[in-house]
Amino acid sequence: MYMNMTQGKIPEARHLPLGERLQRLNELDRAKEYIIVCRSGNRSSLACEWLSERGFQVTG
């Protein structure tokens, strides 16, 4: 998938800020696998750990 580096967004990706994960957890489906991405890898690592602990299939 092509990523526009000037905008820092992956086309058609869902943007879920780490700080909103509790309020928006119901938007995610435990039956699906998610690829978590952030610019440096720090937030995506935290998100992967947090989601994995709650039964989600994630890759960061």
PQR file of N, CA, C, O and H, with PARSE charges and radii, in Angstrom:
ATOM      1  N   MET A   1       0.843  -1.177   0.000 -0.4000 1.5000
ATOM      2  CA  MET A   1       0.000   0.000   0.000 -0.0000 2.0000
ATOM      3  C   MET A   1       0.889   1.242   0.000  0.5500 1.7000
ATOM      4  O   MET A   1       1.880   1.299   0.728 -0.5500 1.4000
ATOM      5  N   TYR A   2       0.547   2.204  -0.790 -0.4000 1.5000
ATOM      6  CA  TYR A   2       1.295   3.454  -0.892 -0.0000 2.0000
ATOM      7  C   TYR A   2       0.968   4.359   0.287  0.5500 1.7000
ATOM      8  O   TYR A   2      -0.197   4.527   0.647 -0.5500 1.4000
ATOM      9  H   TYR A   2      -0.258   2.158  -1.382  0.4000 1.0000
ATOM     10  N   MET A   3       1.996   4.936   0.881 -0.4000 1.5000
ATOM     11  CA  MET A   3       1.789   5.868   1.987 -0.0000 2.0000
ATOM     12  C   MET A   3       2.278   7.250   1.577  0.5500 1.7000
ATOM     13  O   MET A   3       3.416   7.401   1.131 -0.5500 1.4000
ATOM     14  H   MET A   3       2.942   4.800   0.589  0.4000 1.0000
ATOM     15  N   ASN A   4       1.445   8.231   1.723 -0.4000 1.5000
ATOM     16  CA  ASN A   4       1.810   9.604   1.429 -0.0000 2.0000
ATOM     17  C   ASN A   4       2.588  10.158   2.612  0.5500 1.7000
ATOM     18  O   ASN A   4       1.996  10.523   3.628 -0.5500 1.4000
ATOM     19  H   ASN A   4       0.521   8.108   2.086  0.4000 1.0000
ATOM     20  N   MET A   5       3.894  10.224   2.491 -0.4000 1.5000
ATOM     21  CA  MET A   5       4.752  10.633   3.607 -0.0000 2.0000
ATOM     22  C   MET A   5       4.562  12.097   3.997  0.5500 1.7000
ATOM     23  O   MET A   5       4.828  12.462   5.142 -0.5500 1.4000
ATOM     24  H   MET A   5       4.375   9.928   1.665  0.4000 1.0000
ATOM     25  N   THR A   6       4.112  12.935   3.081 -0.4000 1.5000
ATOM     26  CA  THR A   6       3.922  14.336   3.433 -0.0000 2.0000
ATOM     27  C   THR A   6       2.734  14.519   4.364  0.5500 1.7000
ATOM     28  O   THR A   6       2.729  15.433   5.188 -0.5500 1.4000
ATOM     29  H   THR A   6       3.895  12.638   2.150  0.4000 1.0000
ATOM     30  N   GLN A   7       1.736  13.668   4.242 -0.4000 1.5000
ATOM     31  CA  GLN A   7       0.563  13.760   5.110 -0.0000 2.0000
ATOM     32  C   GLN A   7       0.683  12.823   6.306  0.5500 1.7000
ATOM     33  O   GLN A   7       0.021  13.031   7.322 -0.5500 1.4000
ATOM     34  H   GLN A   7       1.740  12.925   3.572  0.4000 1.0000
ATOM     35  N   GLY A   8       1.510  11.805   6.197 -0.4000 1.5000
ATOM     36  CA  GLY A   8       1.671  10.860   7.283 -0.0000 2.0000
ATOM     37  C   GLY A   8       0.467   9.979   7.504  0.5500 1.7000
ATOM     38  O   GLY A   8       0.227   9.531   8.625 -0.5500 1.4000
ATOM     39  H   GLY A   8       2.048  11.636   5.372  0.4000 1.0000
ATOM     40  N   LYS A   9      -0.303   9.717   6.452 -0.4000 1.5000
ATOM     41  CA  LYS A   9      -1.509   8.904   6.587 -0.0000 2.0000
ATOM     42  C   LYS A   9      -1.507   7.790   5.555  0.5500 1.7000
ATOM     43  O   LYS A   9      -1.036   7.972   4.433 -0.5500 1.4000
ATOM     44  H   LYS A   9      -0.109  10.080   5.541  0.4000 1.0000
ATOM     45  N   ILE A  10      -2.028   6.648   5.936 -0.4000 1.5000
ATOM     46  CA  ILE A  10      -2.208   5.537   5.025 -0.0000 2.0000
ATOM     47  C   ILE A  10      -3.626   5.654   4.473  0.5500 1.7000
ATOM     48  O   ILE A  10      -4.584   5.735   5.242 -0.5500 1.4000
ATOM     49  H   ILE A  10      -2.410   6.500   6.848  0.4000 1.0000
ATOM     50  N   PRO A  11      -3.769   5.663   3.141 -0.5600 1.5000
ATOM     51  CA  PRO A  11      -5.113   5.791   2.566  0.2800 2.0000
ATOM     52  C   PRO A  11      -6.064   4.723   3.110  0.5500 1.7000
ATOM     53  O   PRO A  11      -5.700   3.554   3.229 -0.5500 1.4000
ATOM     54  N   GLU A  12      -7.271   5.140   3.434 -0.4000 1.5000
ATOM     55  CA  GLU A  12      -8.341   4.280   3.938 -0.0000 2.0000
ATOM     56  C   GLU A  12      -8.060   3.661   5.310  0.5500 1.7000
ATOM     57  O   GLU A  12      -8.772   2.749   5.731 -0.5500 1.4000
ATOM     58  H   GLU A  12      -7.567   6.090   3.338  0.4000 1.0000
ATOM     59  N   ALA A  13      -7.039   4.143   6.005 -0.4000 1.5000
ATOM     60  CA  ALA A  13      -6.756   3.646   7.357 -0.0000 2.0000
ATOM     61  C   ALA A  13      -7.670   4.343   8.357  0.5500 1.7000
ATOM     62  O   ALA A  13      -8.077   5.485   8.148 -0.5500 1.4000
ATOM     63  H   ALA A  13      -6.460   4.884   5.663  0.4000 1.0000
ATOM     64  N   ARG A  14      -7.982   3.656   9.428 -0.4000 1.5000
ATOM     65  CA  ARG A  14      -8.782   4.247  10.501 -0.0000 2.0000
ATOM     66  C   ARG A  14      -7.820   4.908  11.478  0.5500 1.7000
ATOM     67  O   ARG A  14      -6.864   4.278  11.933 -0.5500 1.4000
ATOM     68  H   ARG A  14      -7.651   2.728   9.598  0.4000 1.0000
ATOM     69  N   HIS A  15      -8.061   6.150  11.797 -0.4000 1.5000
ATOM     70  CA  HIS A  15      -7.218   6.887  12.735 -0.0000 2.0000
ATOM     71  C   HIS A  15      -7.841   6.788  14.128  0.5500 1.7000
ATOM     72  O   HIS A  15      -8.947   7.274  14.362 -0.5500 1.4000
ATOM     73  H   HIS A  15      -8.837   6.662  11.428  0.4000 1.0000
ATOM     74  N   LEU A  16      -7.122   6.158  15.036 -0.4000 1.5000
ATOM     75  CA  LEU A  16      -7.609   5.986  16.402 -0.0000 2.0000
ATOM     76  C   LEU A  16      -6.503   6.427  17.361  0.5500 1.7000
ATOM     77  O   LEU A  16      -5.626   5.633  17.704 -0.5500 1.4000
ATOM     78  H   LEU A  16      -6.223   5.763  14.845  0.4000 1.0000
ATOM     79  N   PRO A  17      -6.541   7.683  17.794 -0.5600 1.5000
ATOM     80  CA  PRO A  17      -5.505   8.178  18.697  0.2800 2.0000
ATOM     81  C   PRO A  17      -5.424   7.347  19.976  0.5500 1.7000
ATOM     82  O   PRO A  17      -6.441   6.908  20.512 -0.5500 1.4000
ATOM     83  N   LEU A  18      -4.210   7.140  20.451 -0.4000 1.5000
ATOM     84  CA  LEU A  18      -3.977   6.332  21.640 -0.0000 2.0000
ATOM     85  C   LEU A  18      -4.802   6.827  22.831  0.5500 1.7000
ATOM     86  O   LEU A  18      -5.309   6.027  23.618 -0.5500 1.4000
ATOM     87  H   LEU A  18      -3.383   7.496  20.016  0.4000 1.0000
ATOM     88  N   GLY A  19      -4.928   8.127  22.954 -0.4000 1.5000
ATOM     89  CA  GLY A  19      -5.688   8.703  24.063 -0.0000 2.0000
ATOM     90  C   GLY A  19      -7.193   8.469  24.000  0.5500 1.7000
ATOM     91  O   GLY A  19      -7.895   8.689  24.987 -0.5500 1.4000
ATOM     92  H   GLY A  19      -4.516   8.776  22.315  0.4000 1.0000
ATOM     93  N   GLU A  20      -7.693   8.025  22.849 -0.4000 1.5000
ATOM     94  CA  GLU A  20      -9.131   7.788  22.682 -0.0000 2.0000
ATOM     95  C   GLU A  20      -9.485   6.302  22.696  0.5500 1.7000
ATOM     96  O   GLU A  20     -10.634   5.941  22.446 -0.5500 1.4000
ATOM     97  H   GLU A  20      -7.122   7.847  22.047  0.4000 1.0000
ATOM     98  N   ARG A  21      -8.517   5.443  22.984 -0.4000 1.5000
ATOM     99  CA  ARG A  21      -8.749   3.997  22.851 -0.0000 2.0000
ATOM    100  C   ARG A  21      -9.857   3.481  23.756  0.5500 1.7000
ATOM    101  O   ARG A  21     -10.598   2.586  23.348 -0.5500 1.4000
ATOM    102  H   ARG A  21      -7.583   5.737  23.187  0.4000 1.0000
ATOM    103  N   LEU A  22      -9.997   3.997  24.945 -0.4000 1.5000
ATOM    104  CA  LEU A  22     -11.062   3.524  25.844 -0.0000 2.0000
ATOM    105  C   LEU A  22     -12.447   3.892  25.330  0.5500 1.7000
ATOM    106  O   LEU A  22     -13.359   3.065  25.336 -0.5500 1.4000
ATOM    107  H   LEU A  22      -9.395   4.724  25.276  0.4000 1.0000
ATOM    108  N   GLN A  23     -12.602   5.138  24.883 -0.4000 1.5000
ATOM    109  CA  GLN A  23     -13.898   5.608  24.414 -0.0000 2.0000
ATOM    110  C   GLN A  23     -14.302   4.975  23.082  0.5500 1.7000
ATOM    111  O   GLN A  23     -15.491   4.888  22.778 -0.5500 1.4000
ATOM    112  H   GLN A  23     -11.861   5.809  24.878  0.4000 1.0000
ATOM    113  N   ARG A  24     -13.322   4.530  22.283 -0.4000 1.5000
ATOM    114  CA  ARG A  24     -13.626   4.047  20.935 -0.0000 2.0000
ATOM    115  C   ARG A  24     -13.384   2.558  20.752  0.5500 1.7000
ATOM    116  O   ARG A  24     -13.412   2.068  19.623 -0.5500 1.4000
ATOM    117  H   ARG A  24     -12.356   4.601  22.529  0.4000 1.0000
ATOM    118  N   LEU A  25     -13.148   1.833  21.828 -0.4000 1.5000
ATOM    119  CA  LEU A  25     -12.871   0.402  21.745 -0.0000 2.0000
ATOM    120  C   LEU A  25     -13.996  -0.358  21.061  0.5500 1.7000
ATOM    121  O   LEU A  25     -13.751  -1.363  20.393 -0.5500 1.4000
ATOM    122  H   LEU A  25     -13.126   2.231  22.745  0.4000 1.0000
ATOM    123  N   ASN A  26     -15.226   0.112  21.222 -0.4000 1.5000
ATOM    124  CA  ASN A  26     -16.382  -0.559  20.612 -0.0000 2.0000
ATOM    125  C   ASN A  26     -16.377  -0.472  19.078  0.5500 1.7000
ATOM    126  O   ASN A  26     -17.161  -1.162  18.428 -0.5500 1.4000
ATOM    127  H   ASN A  26     -15.425   0.928  21.765  0.4000 1.0000
ATOM    128  N   GLU A  27     -15.515   0.356  18.496 -0.4000 1.5000
ATOM    129  CA  GLU A  27     -15.413   0.458  17.040 -0.0000 2.0000
ATOM    130  C   GLU A  27     -14.609  -0.690  16.433  0.5500 1.7000
ATOM    131  O   GLU A  27     -14.630  -0.895  15.220 -0.5500 1.4000
ATOM    132  H   GLU A  27     -14.877   0.917  19.024  0.4000 1.0000
ATOM    133  N   LEU A  28     -13.903  -1.432  17.276 -0.4000 1.5000
ATOM    134  CA  LEU A  28     -13.039  -2.508  16.791 -0.0000 2.0000
ATOM    135  C   LEU A  28     -13.708  -3.865  16.968  0.5500 1.7000
ATOM    136  O   LEU A  28     -14.479  -4.081  17.903 -0.5500 1.4000
ATOM    137  H   LEU A  28     -13.886  -1.266  18.261  0.4000 1.0000
ATOM    138  N   ASP A  29     -13.400  -4.762  16.058 -0.4000 1.5000
ATOM    139  CA  ASP A  29     -13.982  -6.105  16.031 -0.0000 2.0000
ATOM    140  C   ASP A  29     -12.907  -7.118  16.427  0.5500 1.7000
ATOM    141  O   ASP A  29     -11.886  -7.224  15.748 -0.5500 1.4000
ATOM    142  H   ASP A  29     -12.774  -4.587  15.299  0.4000 1.0000
ATOM    143  N   ARG A  30     -13.118  -7.857  17.507 -0.4000 1.5000
ATOM    144  CA  ARG A  30     -12.129  -8.841  17.963 -0.0000 2.0000
ATOM    145  C   ARG A  30     -11.909  -9.974  16.966  0.5500 1.7000
ATOM    146  O   ARG A  30     -10.912 -10.691  17.058 -0.5500 1.4000
ATOM    147  H   ARG A  30     -13.948  -7.771  18.058  0.4000 1.0000
ATOM    148  N   ALA A  31     -12.820 -10.144  16.021 -0.4000 1.5000
ATOM    149  CA  ALA A  31     -12.683 -11.202  15.012 -0.0000 2.0000
ATOM    150  C   ALA A  31     -11.743 -10.792  13.872  0.5500 1.7000
ATOM    151  O   ALA A  31     -11.377 -11.628  13.046 -0.5500 1.4000
ATOM    152  H   ALA A  31     -13.630  -9.562  15.946  0.4000 1.0000
ATOM    153  N   LYS A  32     -11.355  -9.522  13.820 -0.4000 1.5000
ATOM    154  CA  LYS A  32     -10.472  -9.032  12.761 -0.0000 2.0000
ATOM    155  C   LYS A  32      -9.057  -8.849  13.291  0.5500 1.7000
ATOM    156  O   LYS A  32      -8.838  -8.701  14.493 -0.5500 1.4000
ATOM    157  H   LYS A  32     -11.653  -8.843  14.491  0.4000 1.0000
ATOM    158  N   GLU A  33      -8.108  -8.861  12.368 -0.4000 1.5000
ATOM    159  CA  GLU A  33      -6.722  -8.573  12.723 -0.0000 2.0000
ATOM    160  C   GLU A  33      -6.417  -7.132  12.330  0.5500 1.7000
ATOM    161  O   GLU A  33      -6.840  -6.669  11.271 -0.5500 1.4000
ATOM    162  H   GLU A  33      -8.286  -8.981  11.392  0.4000 1.0000
ATOM    163  N   TYR A  34      -5.683  -6.425  13.184 -0.4000 1.5000
ATOM    164  CA  TYR A  34      -5.362  -5.023  12.942 -0.0000 2.0000
ATOM    165  C   TYR A  34      -3.857  -4.828  12.849  0.5500 1.7000
ATOM    166  O   TYR A  34      -3.084  -5.465  13.565 -0.5500 1.4000
ATOM    167  H   TYR A  34      -5.339  -6.801  14.044  0.4000 1.0000
ATOM    168  N   ILE A  35      -3.461  -3.942  11.959 -0.4000 1.5000
ATOM    169  CA  ILE A  35      -2.068  -3.523  11.841 -0.0000 2.0000
ATOM    170  C   ILE A  35      -1.994  -2.114  12.409  0.5500 1.7000
ATOM    171  O   ILE A  35      -2.665  -1.200  11.929 -0.5500 1.4000
ATOM    172  H   ILE A  35      -4.089  -3.424  11.377  0.4000 1.0000
ATOM    173  N   ILE A  36      -1.173  -1.954  13.432 -0.4000 1.5000
ATOM    174  CA  ILE A  36      -1.091  -0.682  14.150 -0.0000 2.0000
ATOM    175  C   ILE A  36       0.191   0.035  13.719  0.5500 1.7000
ATOM    176  O   ILE A  36       1.280  -0.537  13.767 -0.5500 1.4000
ATOM    177  H   ILE A  36      -0.628  -2.696  13.822  0.4000 1.0000
ATOM    178  N   VAL A  37       0.047   1.296  13.298 -0.4000 1.5000
ATOM    179  CA  VAL A  37       1.181   2.048  12.774 -0.0000 2.0000
ATOM    180  C   VAL A  37       1.212   3.442  13.380  0.5500 1.7000
ATOM    181  O   VAL A  37       0.179   4.096  13.524 -0.5500 1.4000
ATOM    182  H   VAL A  37      -0.838   1.761  13.259  0.4000 1.0000
ATOM    183  N   CYS A  38       2.408   3.883  13.732 -0.4000 1.5000
ATOM    184  CA  CYS A  38       2.626   5.289  14.077 -0.0000 2.0000
ATOM    185  C   CYS A  38       3.991   5.678  13.503  0.5500 1.7000
ATOM    186  O   CYS A  38       4.741   4.814  13.050 -0.5500 1.4000
ATOM    187  H   CYS A  38       3.247   3.352  13.615  0.4000 1.0000
ATOM    188  N   ARG A  39       4.301   6.926  13.521 -0.4000 1.5000
ATOM    189  CA  ARG A  39       5.530   7.407  12.886 -0.0000 2.0000
ATOM    190  C   ARG A  39       6.786   6.804  13.499  0.5500 1.7000
ATOM    191  O   ARG A  39       7.644   6.311  12.767 -0.5500 1.4000
ATOM    192  H   ARG A  39       3.691   7.628  13.889  0.4000 1.0000
ATOM    193  N   SER A  40       6.917   6.827  14.812 -0.4000 1.5000
ATOM    194  CA  SER A  40       8.149   6.364  15.452 -0.0000 2.0000
ATOM    195  C   SER A  40       8.085   4.915  15.924  0.5500 1.7000
ATOM    196  O   SER A  40       9.120   4.283  16.138 -0.5500 1.4000
ATOM    197  H   SER A  40       6.219   7.227  15.407  0.4000 1.0000
ATOM    198  N   GLY A  41       6.872   4.388  16.086 -0.4000 1.5000
ATOM    199  CA  GLY A  41       6.723   3.027  16.593 -0.0000 2.0000
ATOM    200  C   GLY A  41       6.427   2.953  18.081  0.5500 1.7000
ATOM    201  O   GLY A  41       6.035   1.897  18.578 -0.5500 1.4000
ATOM    202  H   GLY A  41       6.032   4.901  15.911  0.4000 1.0000
ATOM    203  N   ASN A  42       6.604   4.041  18.792 -0.4000 1.5000
ATOM    204  CA  ASN A  42       6.378   4.030  20.242 -0.0000 2.0000
ATOM    205  C   ASN A  42       4.902   3.884  20.597  0.5500 1.7000
ATOM    206  O   ASN A  42       4.530   3.014  21.384 -0.5500 1.4000
ATOM    207  H   ASN A  42       6.922   4.898  18.388  0.4000 1.0000
ATOM    208  N   ARG A  43       4.072   4.730  20.019 -0.4000 1.5000
ATOM    209  CA  ARG A  43       2.634   4.661  20.326 -0.0000 2.0000
ATOM    210  C   ARG A  43       2.016   3.380  19.785  0.5500 1.7000
ATOM    211  O   ARG A  43       1.148   2.791  20.429 -0.5500 1.4000
ATOM    212  H   ARG A  43       4.375   5.437  19.379  0.4000 1.0000
ATOM    213  N   SER A  44       2.454   2.944  18.607 -0.4000 1.5000
ATOM    214  CA  SER A  44       1.888   1.717  18.047 -0.0000 2.0000
ATOM    215  C   SER A  44       2.257   0.509  18.908  0.5500 1.7000
ATOM    216  O   SER A  44       1.459  -0.418  19.049 -0.5500 1.4000
ATOM    217  H   SER A  44       3.159   3.423  18.084  0.4000 1.0000
ATOM    218  N   SER A  45       3.449   0.513  19.477 -0.4000 1.5000
ATOM    219  CA  SER A  45       3.849  -0.569  20.376 -0.0000 2.0000
ATOM    220  C   SER A  45       2.966  -0.605  21.618  0.5500 1.7000
ATOM    221  O   SER A  45       2.528  -1.673  22.044 -0.5500 1.4000
ATOM    222  H   SER A  45       4.097   1.266  19.363  0.4000 1.0000
ATOM    223  N   LEU A  46       2.705   0.564  22.197 -0.4000 1.5000
ATOM    224  CA  LEU A  46       1.825   0.653  23.370 -0.0000 2.0000
ATOM    225  C   LEU A  46       0.403   0.212  23.021  0.5500 1.7000
ATOM    226  O   LEU A  46      -0.236  -0.510  23.786 -0.5500 1.4000
ATOM    227  H   LEU A  46       3.061   1.432  21.851  0.4000 1.0000
ATOM    228  N   ALA A  47      -0.084   0.650  21.863 -0.4000 1.5000
ATOM    229  CA  ALA A  47      -1.433   0.284  21.436 -0.0000 2.0000
ATOM    230  C   ALA A  47      -1.533  -1.218  21.197  0.5500 1.7000
ATOM    231  O   ALA A  47      -2.522  -1.840  21.586 -0.5500 1.4000
ATOM    232  H   ALA A  47       0.435   1.236  21.241  0.4000 1.0000
ATOM    233  N   CYS A  48      -0.522  -1.807  20.563 -0.4000 1.5000
ATOM    234  CA  CYS A  48      -0.523  -3.257  20.319 -0.0000 2.0000
ATOM    235  C   CYS A  48      -0.575  -4.026  21.633  0.5500 1.7000
ATOM    236  O   CYS A  48      -1.351  -4.971  21.774 -0.5500 1.4000
ATOM    237  H   CYS A  48       0.281  -1.301  20.247  0.4000 1.0000
ATOM    238  N   GLU A  49       0.239  -3.628  22.577 -0.4000 1.5000
ATOM    239  CA  GLU A  49       0.254  -4.300  23.876 -0.0000 2.0000
ATOM    240  C   GLU A  49      -1.107  -4.189  24.564  0.5500 1.7000
ATOM    241  O   GLU A  49      -1.637  -5.180  25.065 -0.5500 1.4000
ATOM    242  H   GLU A  49       0.869  -2.860  22.463  0.4000 1.0000
ATOM    243  N   TRP A  50      -1.658  -3.004  24.585 -0.4000 1.5000
ATOM    244  CA  TRP A  50      -2.934  -2.743  25.246 -0.0000 2.0000
ATOM    245  C   TRP A  50      -4.059  -3.538  24.592  0.5500 1.7000
ATOM    246  O   TRP A  50      -4.859  -4.168  25.283 -0.5500 1.4000
ATOM    247  H   TRP A  50      -1.227  -2.199  24.178  0.4000 1.0000
ATOM    248  N   LEU A  51      -4.123  -3.510  23.250 -0.4000 1.5000
ATOM    249  CA  LEU A  51      -5.178  -4.231  22.538 -0.0000 2.0000
ATOM    250  C   LEU A  51      -5.012  -5.741  22.660  0.5500 1.7000
ATOM    251  O   LEU A  51      -5.992  -6.466  22.830 -0.5500 1.4000
ATOM    252  H   LEU A  51      -3.473  -2.998  22.689  0.4000 1.0000
ATOM    253  N   SER A  52      -3.786  -6.206  22.573 -0.4000 1.5000
ATOM    254  CA  SER A  52      -3.515  -7.638  22.708 -0.0000 2.0000
ATOM    255  C   SER A  52      -3.978  -8.171  24.064  0.5500 1.7000
ATOM    256  O   SER A  52      -4.548  -9.258  24.152 -0.5500 1.4000
ATOM    257  H   SER A  52      -2.990  -5.617  22.435  0.4000 1.0000
ATOM    258  N   GLU A  53      -3.727  -7.397  25.110 -0.4000 1.5000
ATOM    259  CA  GLU A  53      -4.158  -7.780  26.464 -0.0000 2.0000
ATOM    260  C   GLU A  53      -5.675  -7.884  26.579  0.5500 1.7000
ATOM    261  O   GLU A  53      -6.191  -8.531  27.490 -0.5500 1.4000
ATOM    262  H   GLU A  53      -3.264  -6.514  25.038  0.4000 1.0000
ATOM    263  N   ARG A  54      -6.385  -7.247  25.655 -0.4000 1.5000
ATOM    264  CA  ARG A  54      -7.856  -7.259  25.663 -0.0000 2.0000
ATOM    265  C   ARG A  54      -8.447  -8.178  24.601  0.5500 1.7000
ATOM    266  O   ARG A  54      -9.631  -8.092  24.277 -0.5500 1.4000
ATOM    267  H   ARG A  54      -5.966  -6.721  24.915  0.4000 1.0000
ATOM    268  N   GLY A  55      -7.605  -9.057  24.064 -0.4000 1.5000
ATOM    269  CA  GLY A  55      -8.106 -10.100  23.167 -0.0000 2.0000
ATOM    270  C   GLY A  55      -8.129  -9.769  21.688  0.5500 1.7000
ATOM    271  O   GLY A  55      -8.713 -10.515  20.903 -0.5500 1.4000
ATOM    272  H   GLY A  55      -6.643  -9.127  24.327  0.4000 1.0000
ATOM    273  N   PHE A  56      -7.502  -8.655  21.283 -0.4000 1.5000
ATOM    274  CA  PHE A  56      -7.469  -8.302  19.880 -0.0000 2.0000
ATOM    275  C   PHE A  56      -6.233  -8.892  19.216  0.5500 1.7000
ATOM    276  O   PHE A  56      -5.188  -9.045  19.848 -0.5500 1.4000
ATOM    277  H   PHE A  56      -7.028  -8.049  21.921  0.4000 1.0000
ATOM    278  N   GLN A  57      -6.363  -9.224  17.927 -0.4000 1.5000
ATOM    279  CA  GLN A  57      -5.246  -9.699  17.123 -0.0000 2.0000
ATOM    280  C   GLN A  57      -4.596  -8.492  16.471  0.5500 1.7000
ATOM    281  O   GLN A  57      -5.194  -7.858  15.601 -0.5500 1.4000
ATOM    282  H   GLN A  57      -7.212  -9.100  17.413  0.4000 1.0000
ATOM    283  N   VAL A  58      -3.374  -8.168  16.885 -0.4000 1.5000
ATOM    284  CA  VAL A  58      -2.712  -6.966  16.387 -0.0000 2.0000
ATOM    285  C   VAL A  58      -1.278  -7.255  15.976  0.5500 1.7000
ATOM    286  O   VAL A  58      -0.623  -8.153  16.504 -0.5500 1.4000
ATOM    287  H   VAL A  58      -2.889  -8.683  17.592  0.4000 1.0000
ATOM    288  N   THR A  59      -0.813  -6.469  15.022 -0.4000 1.5000
ATOM    289  CA  THR A  59       0.583  -6.482  14.581 -0.0000 2.0000
ATOM    290  C   THR A  59       1.029  -5.042  14.518  0.5500 1.7000
ATOM    291  O   THR A  59       0.296  -4.177  14.039 -0.5500 1.4000
ATOM    292  H   THR A  59      -1.345  -5.739  14.593  0.4000 1.0000
ATOM    293  N   GLY A  60       2.228  -4.782  14.998 -0.4000 1.5000
ATOM    294  CA  GLY A  60       2.722  -3.400  14.989 -0.0000 2.0000
ATOM    295  C   GLY A  60       3.991  -3.263  14.217  0.5500 1.7000
ATOM    296  O   GLY A  60       4.536  -2.163  14.115 -0.5500 1.4000
ATOM    297  H   GLY A  60       2.824  -5.484  15.387  0.4000 1.0000
TER
END
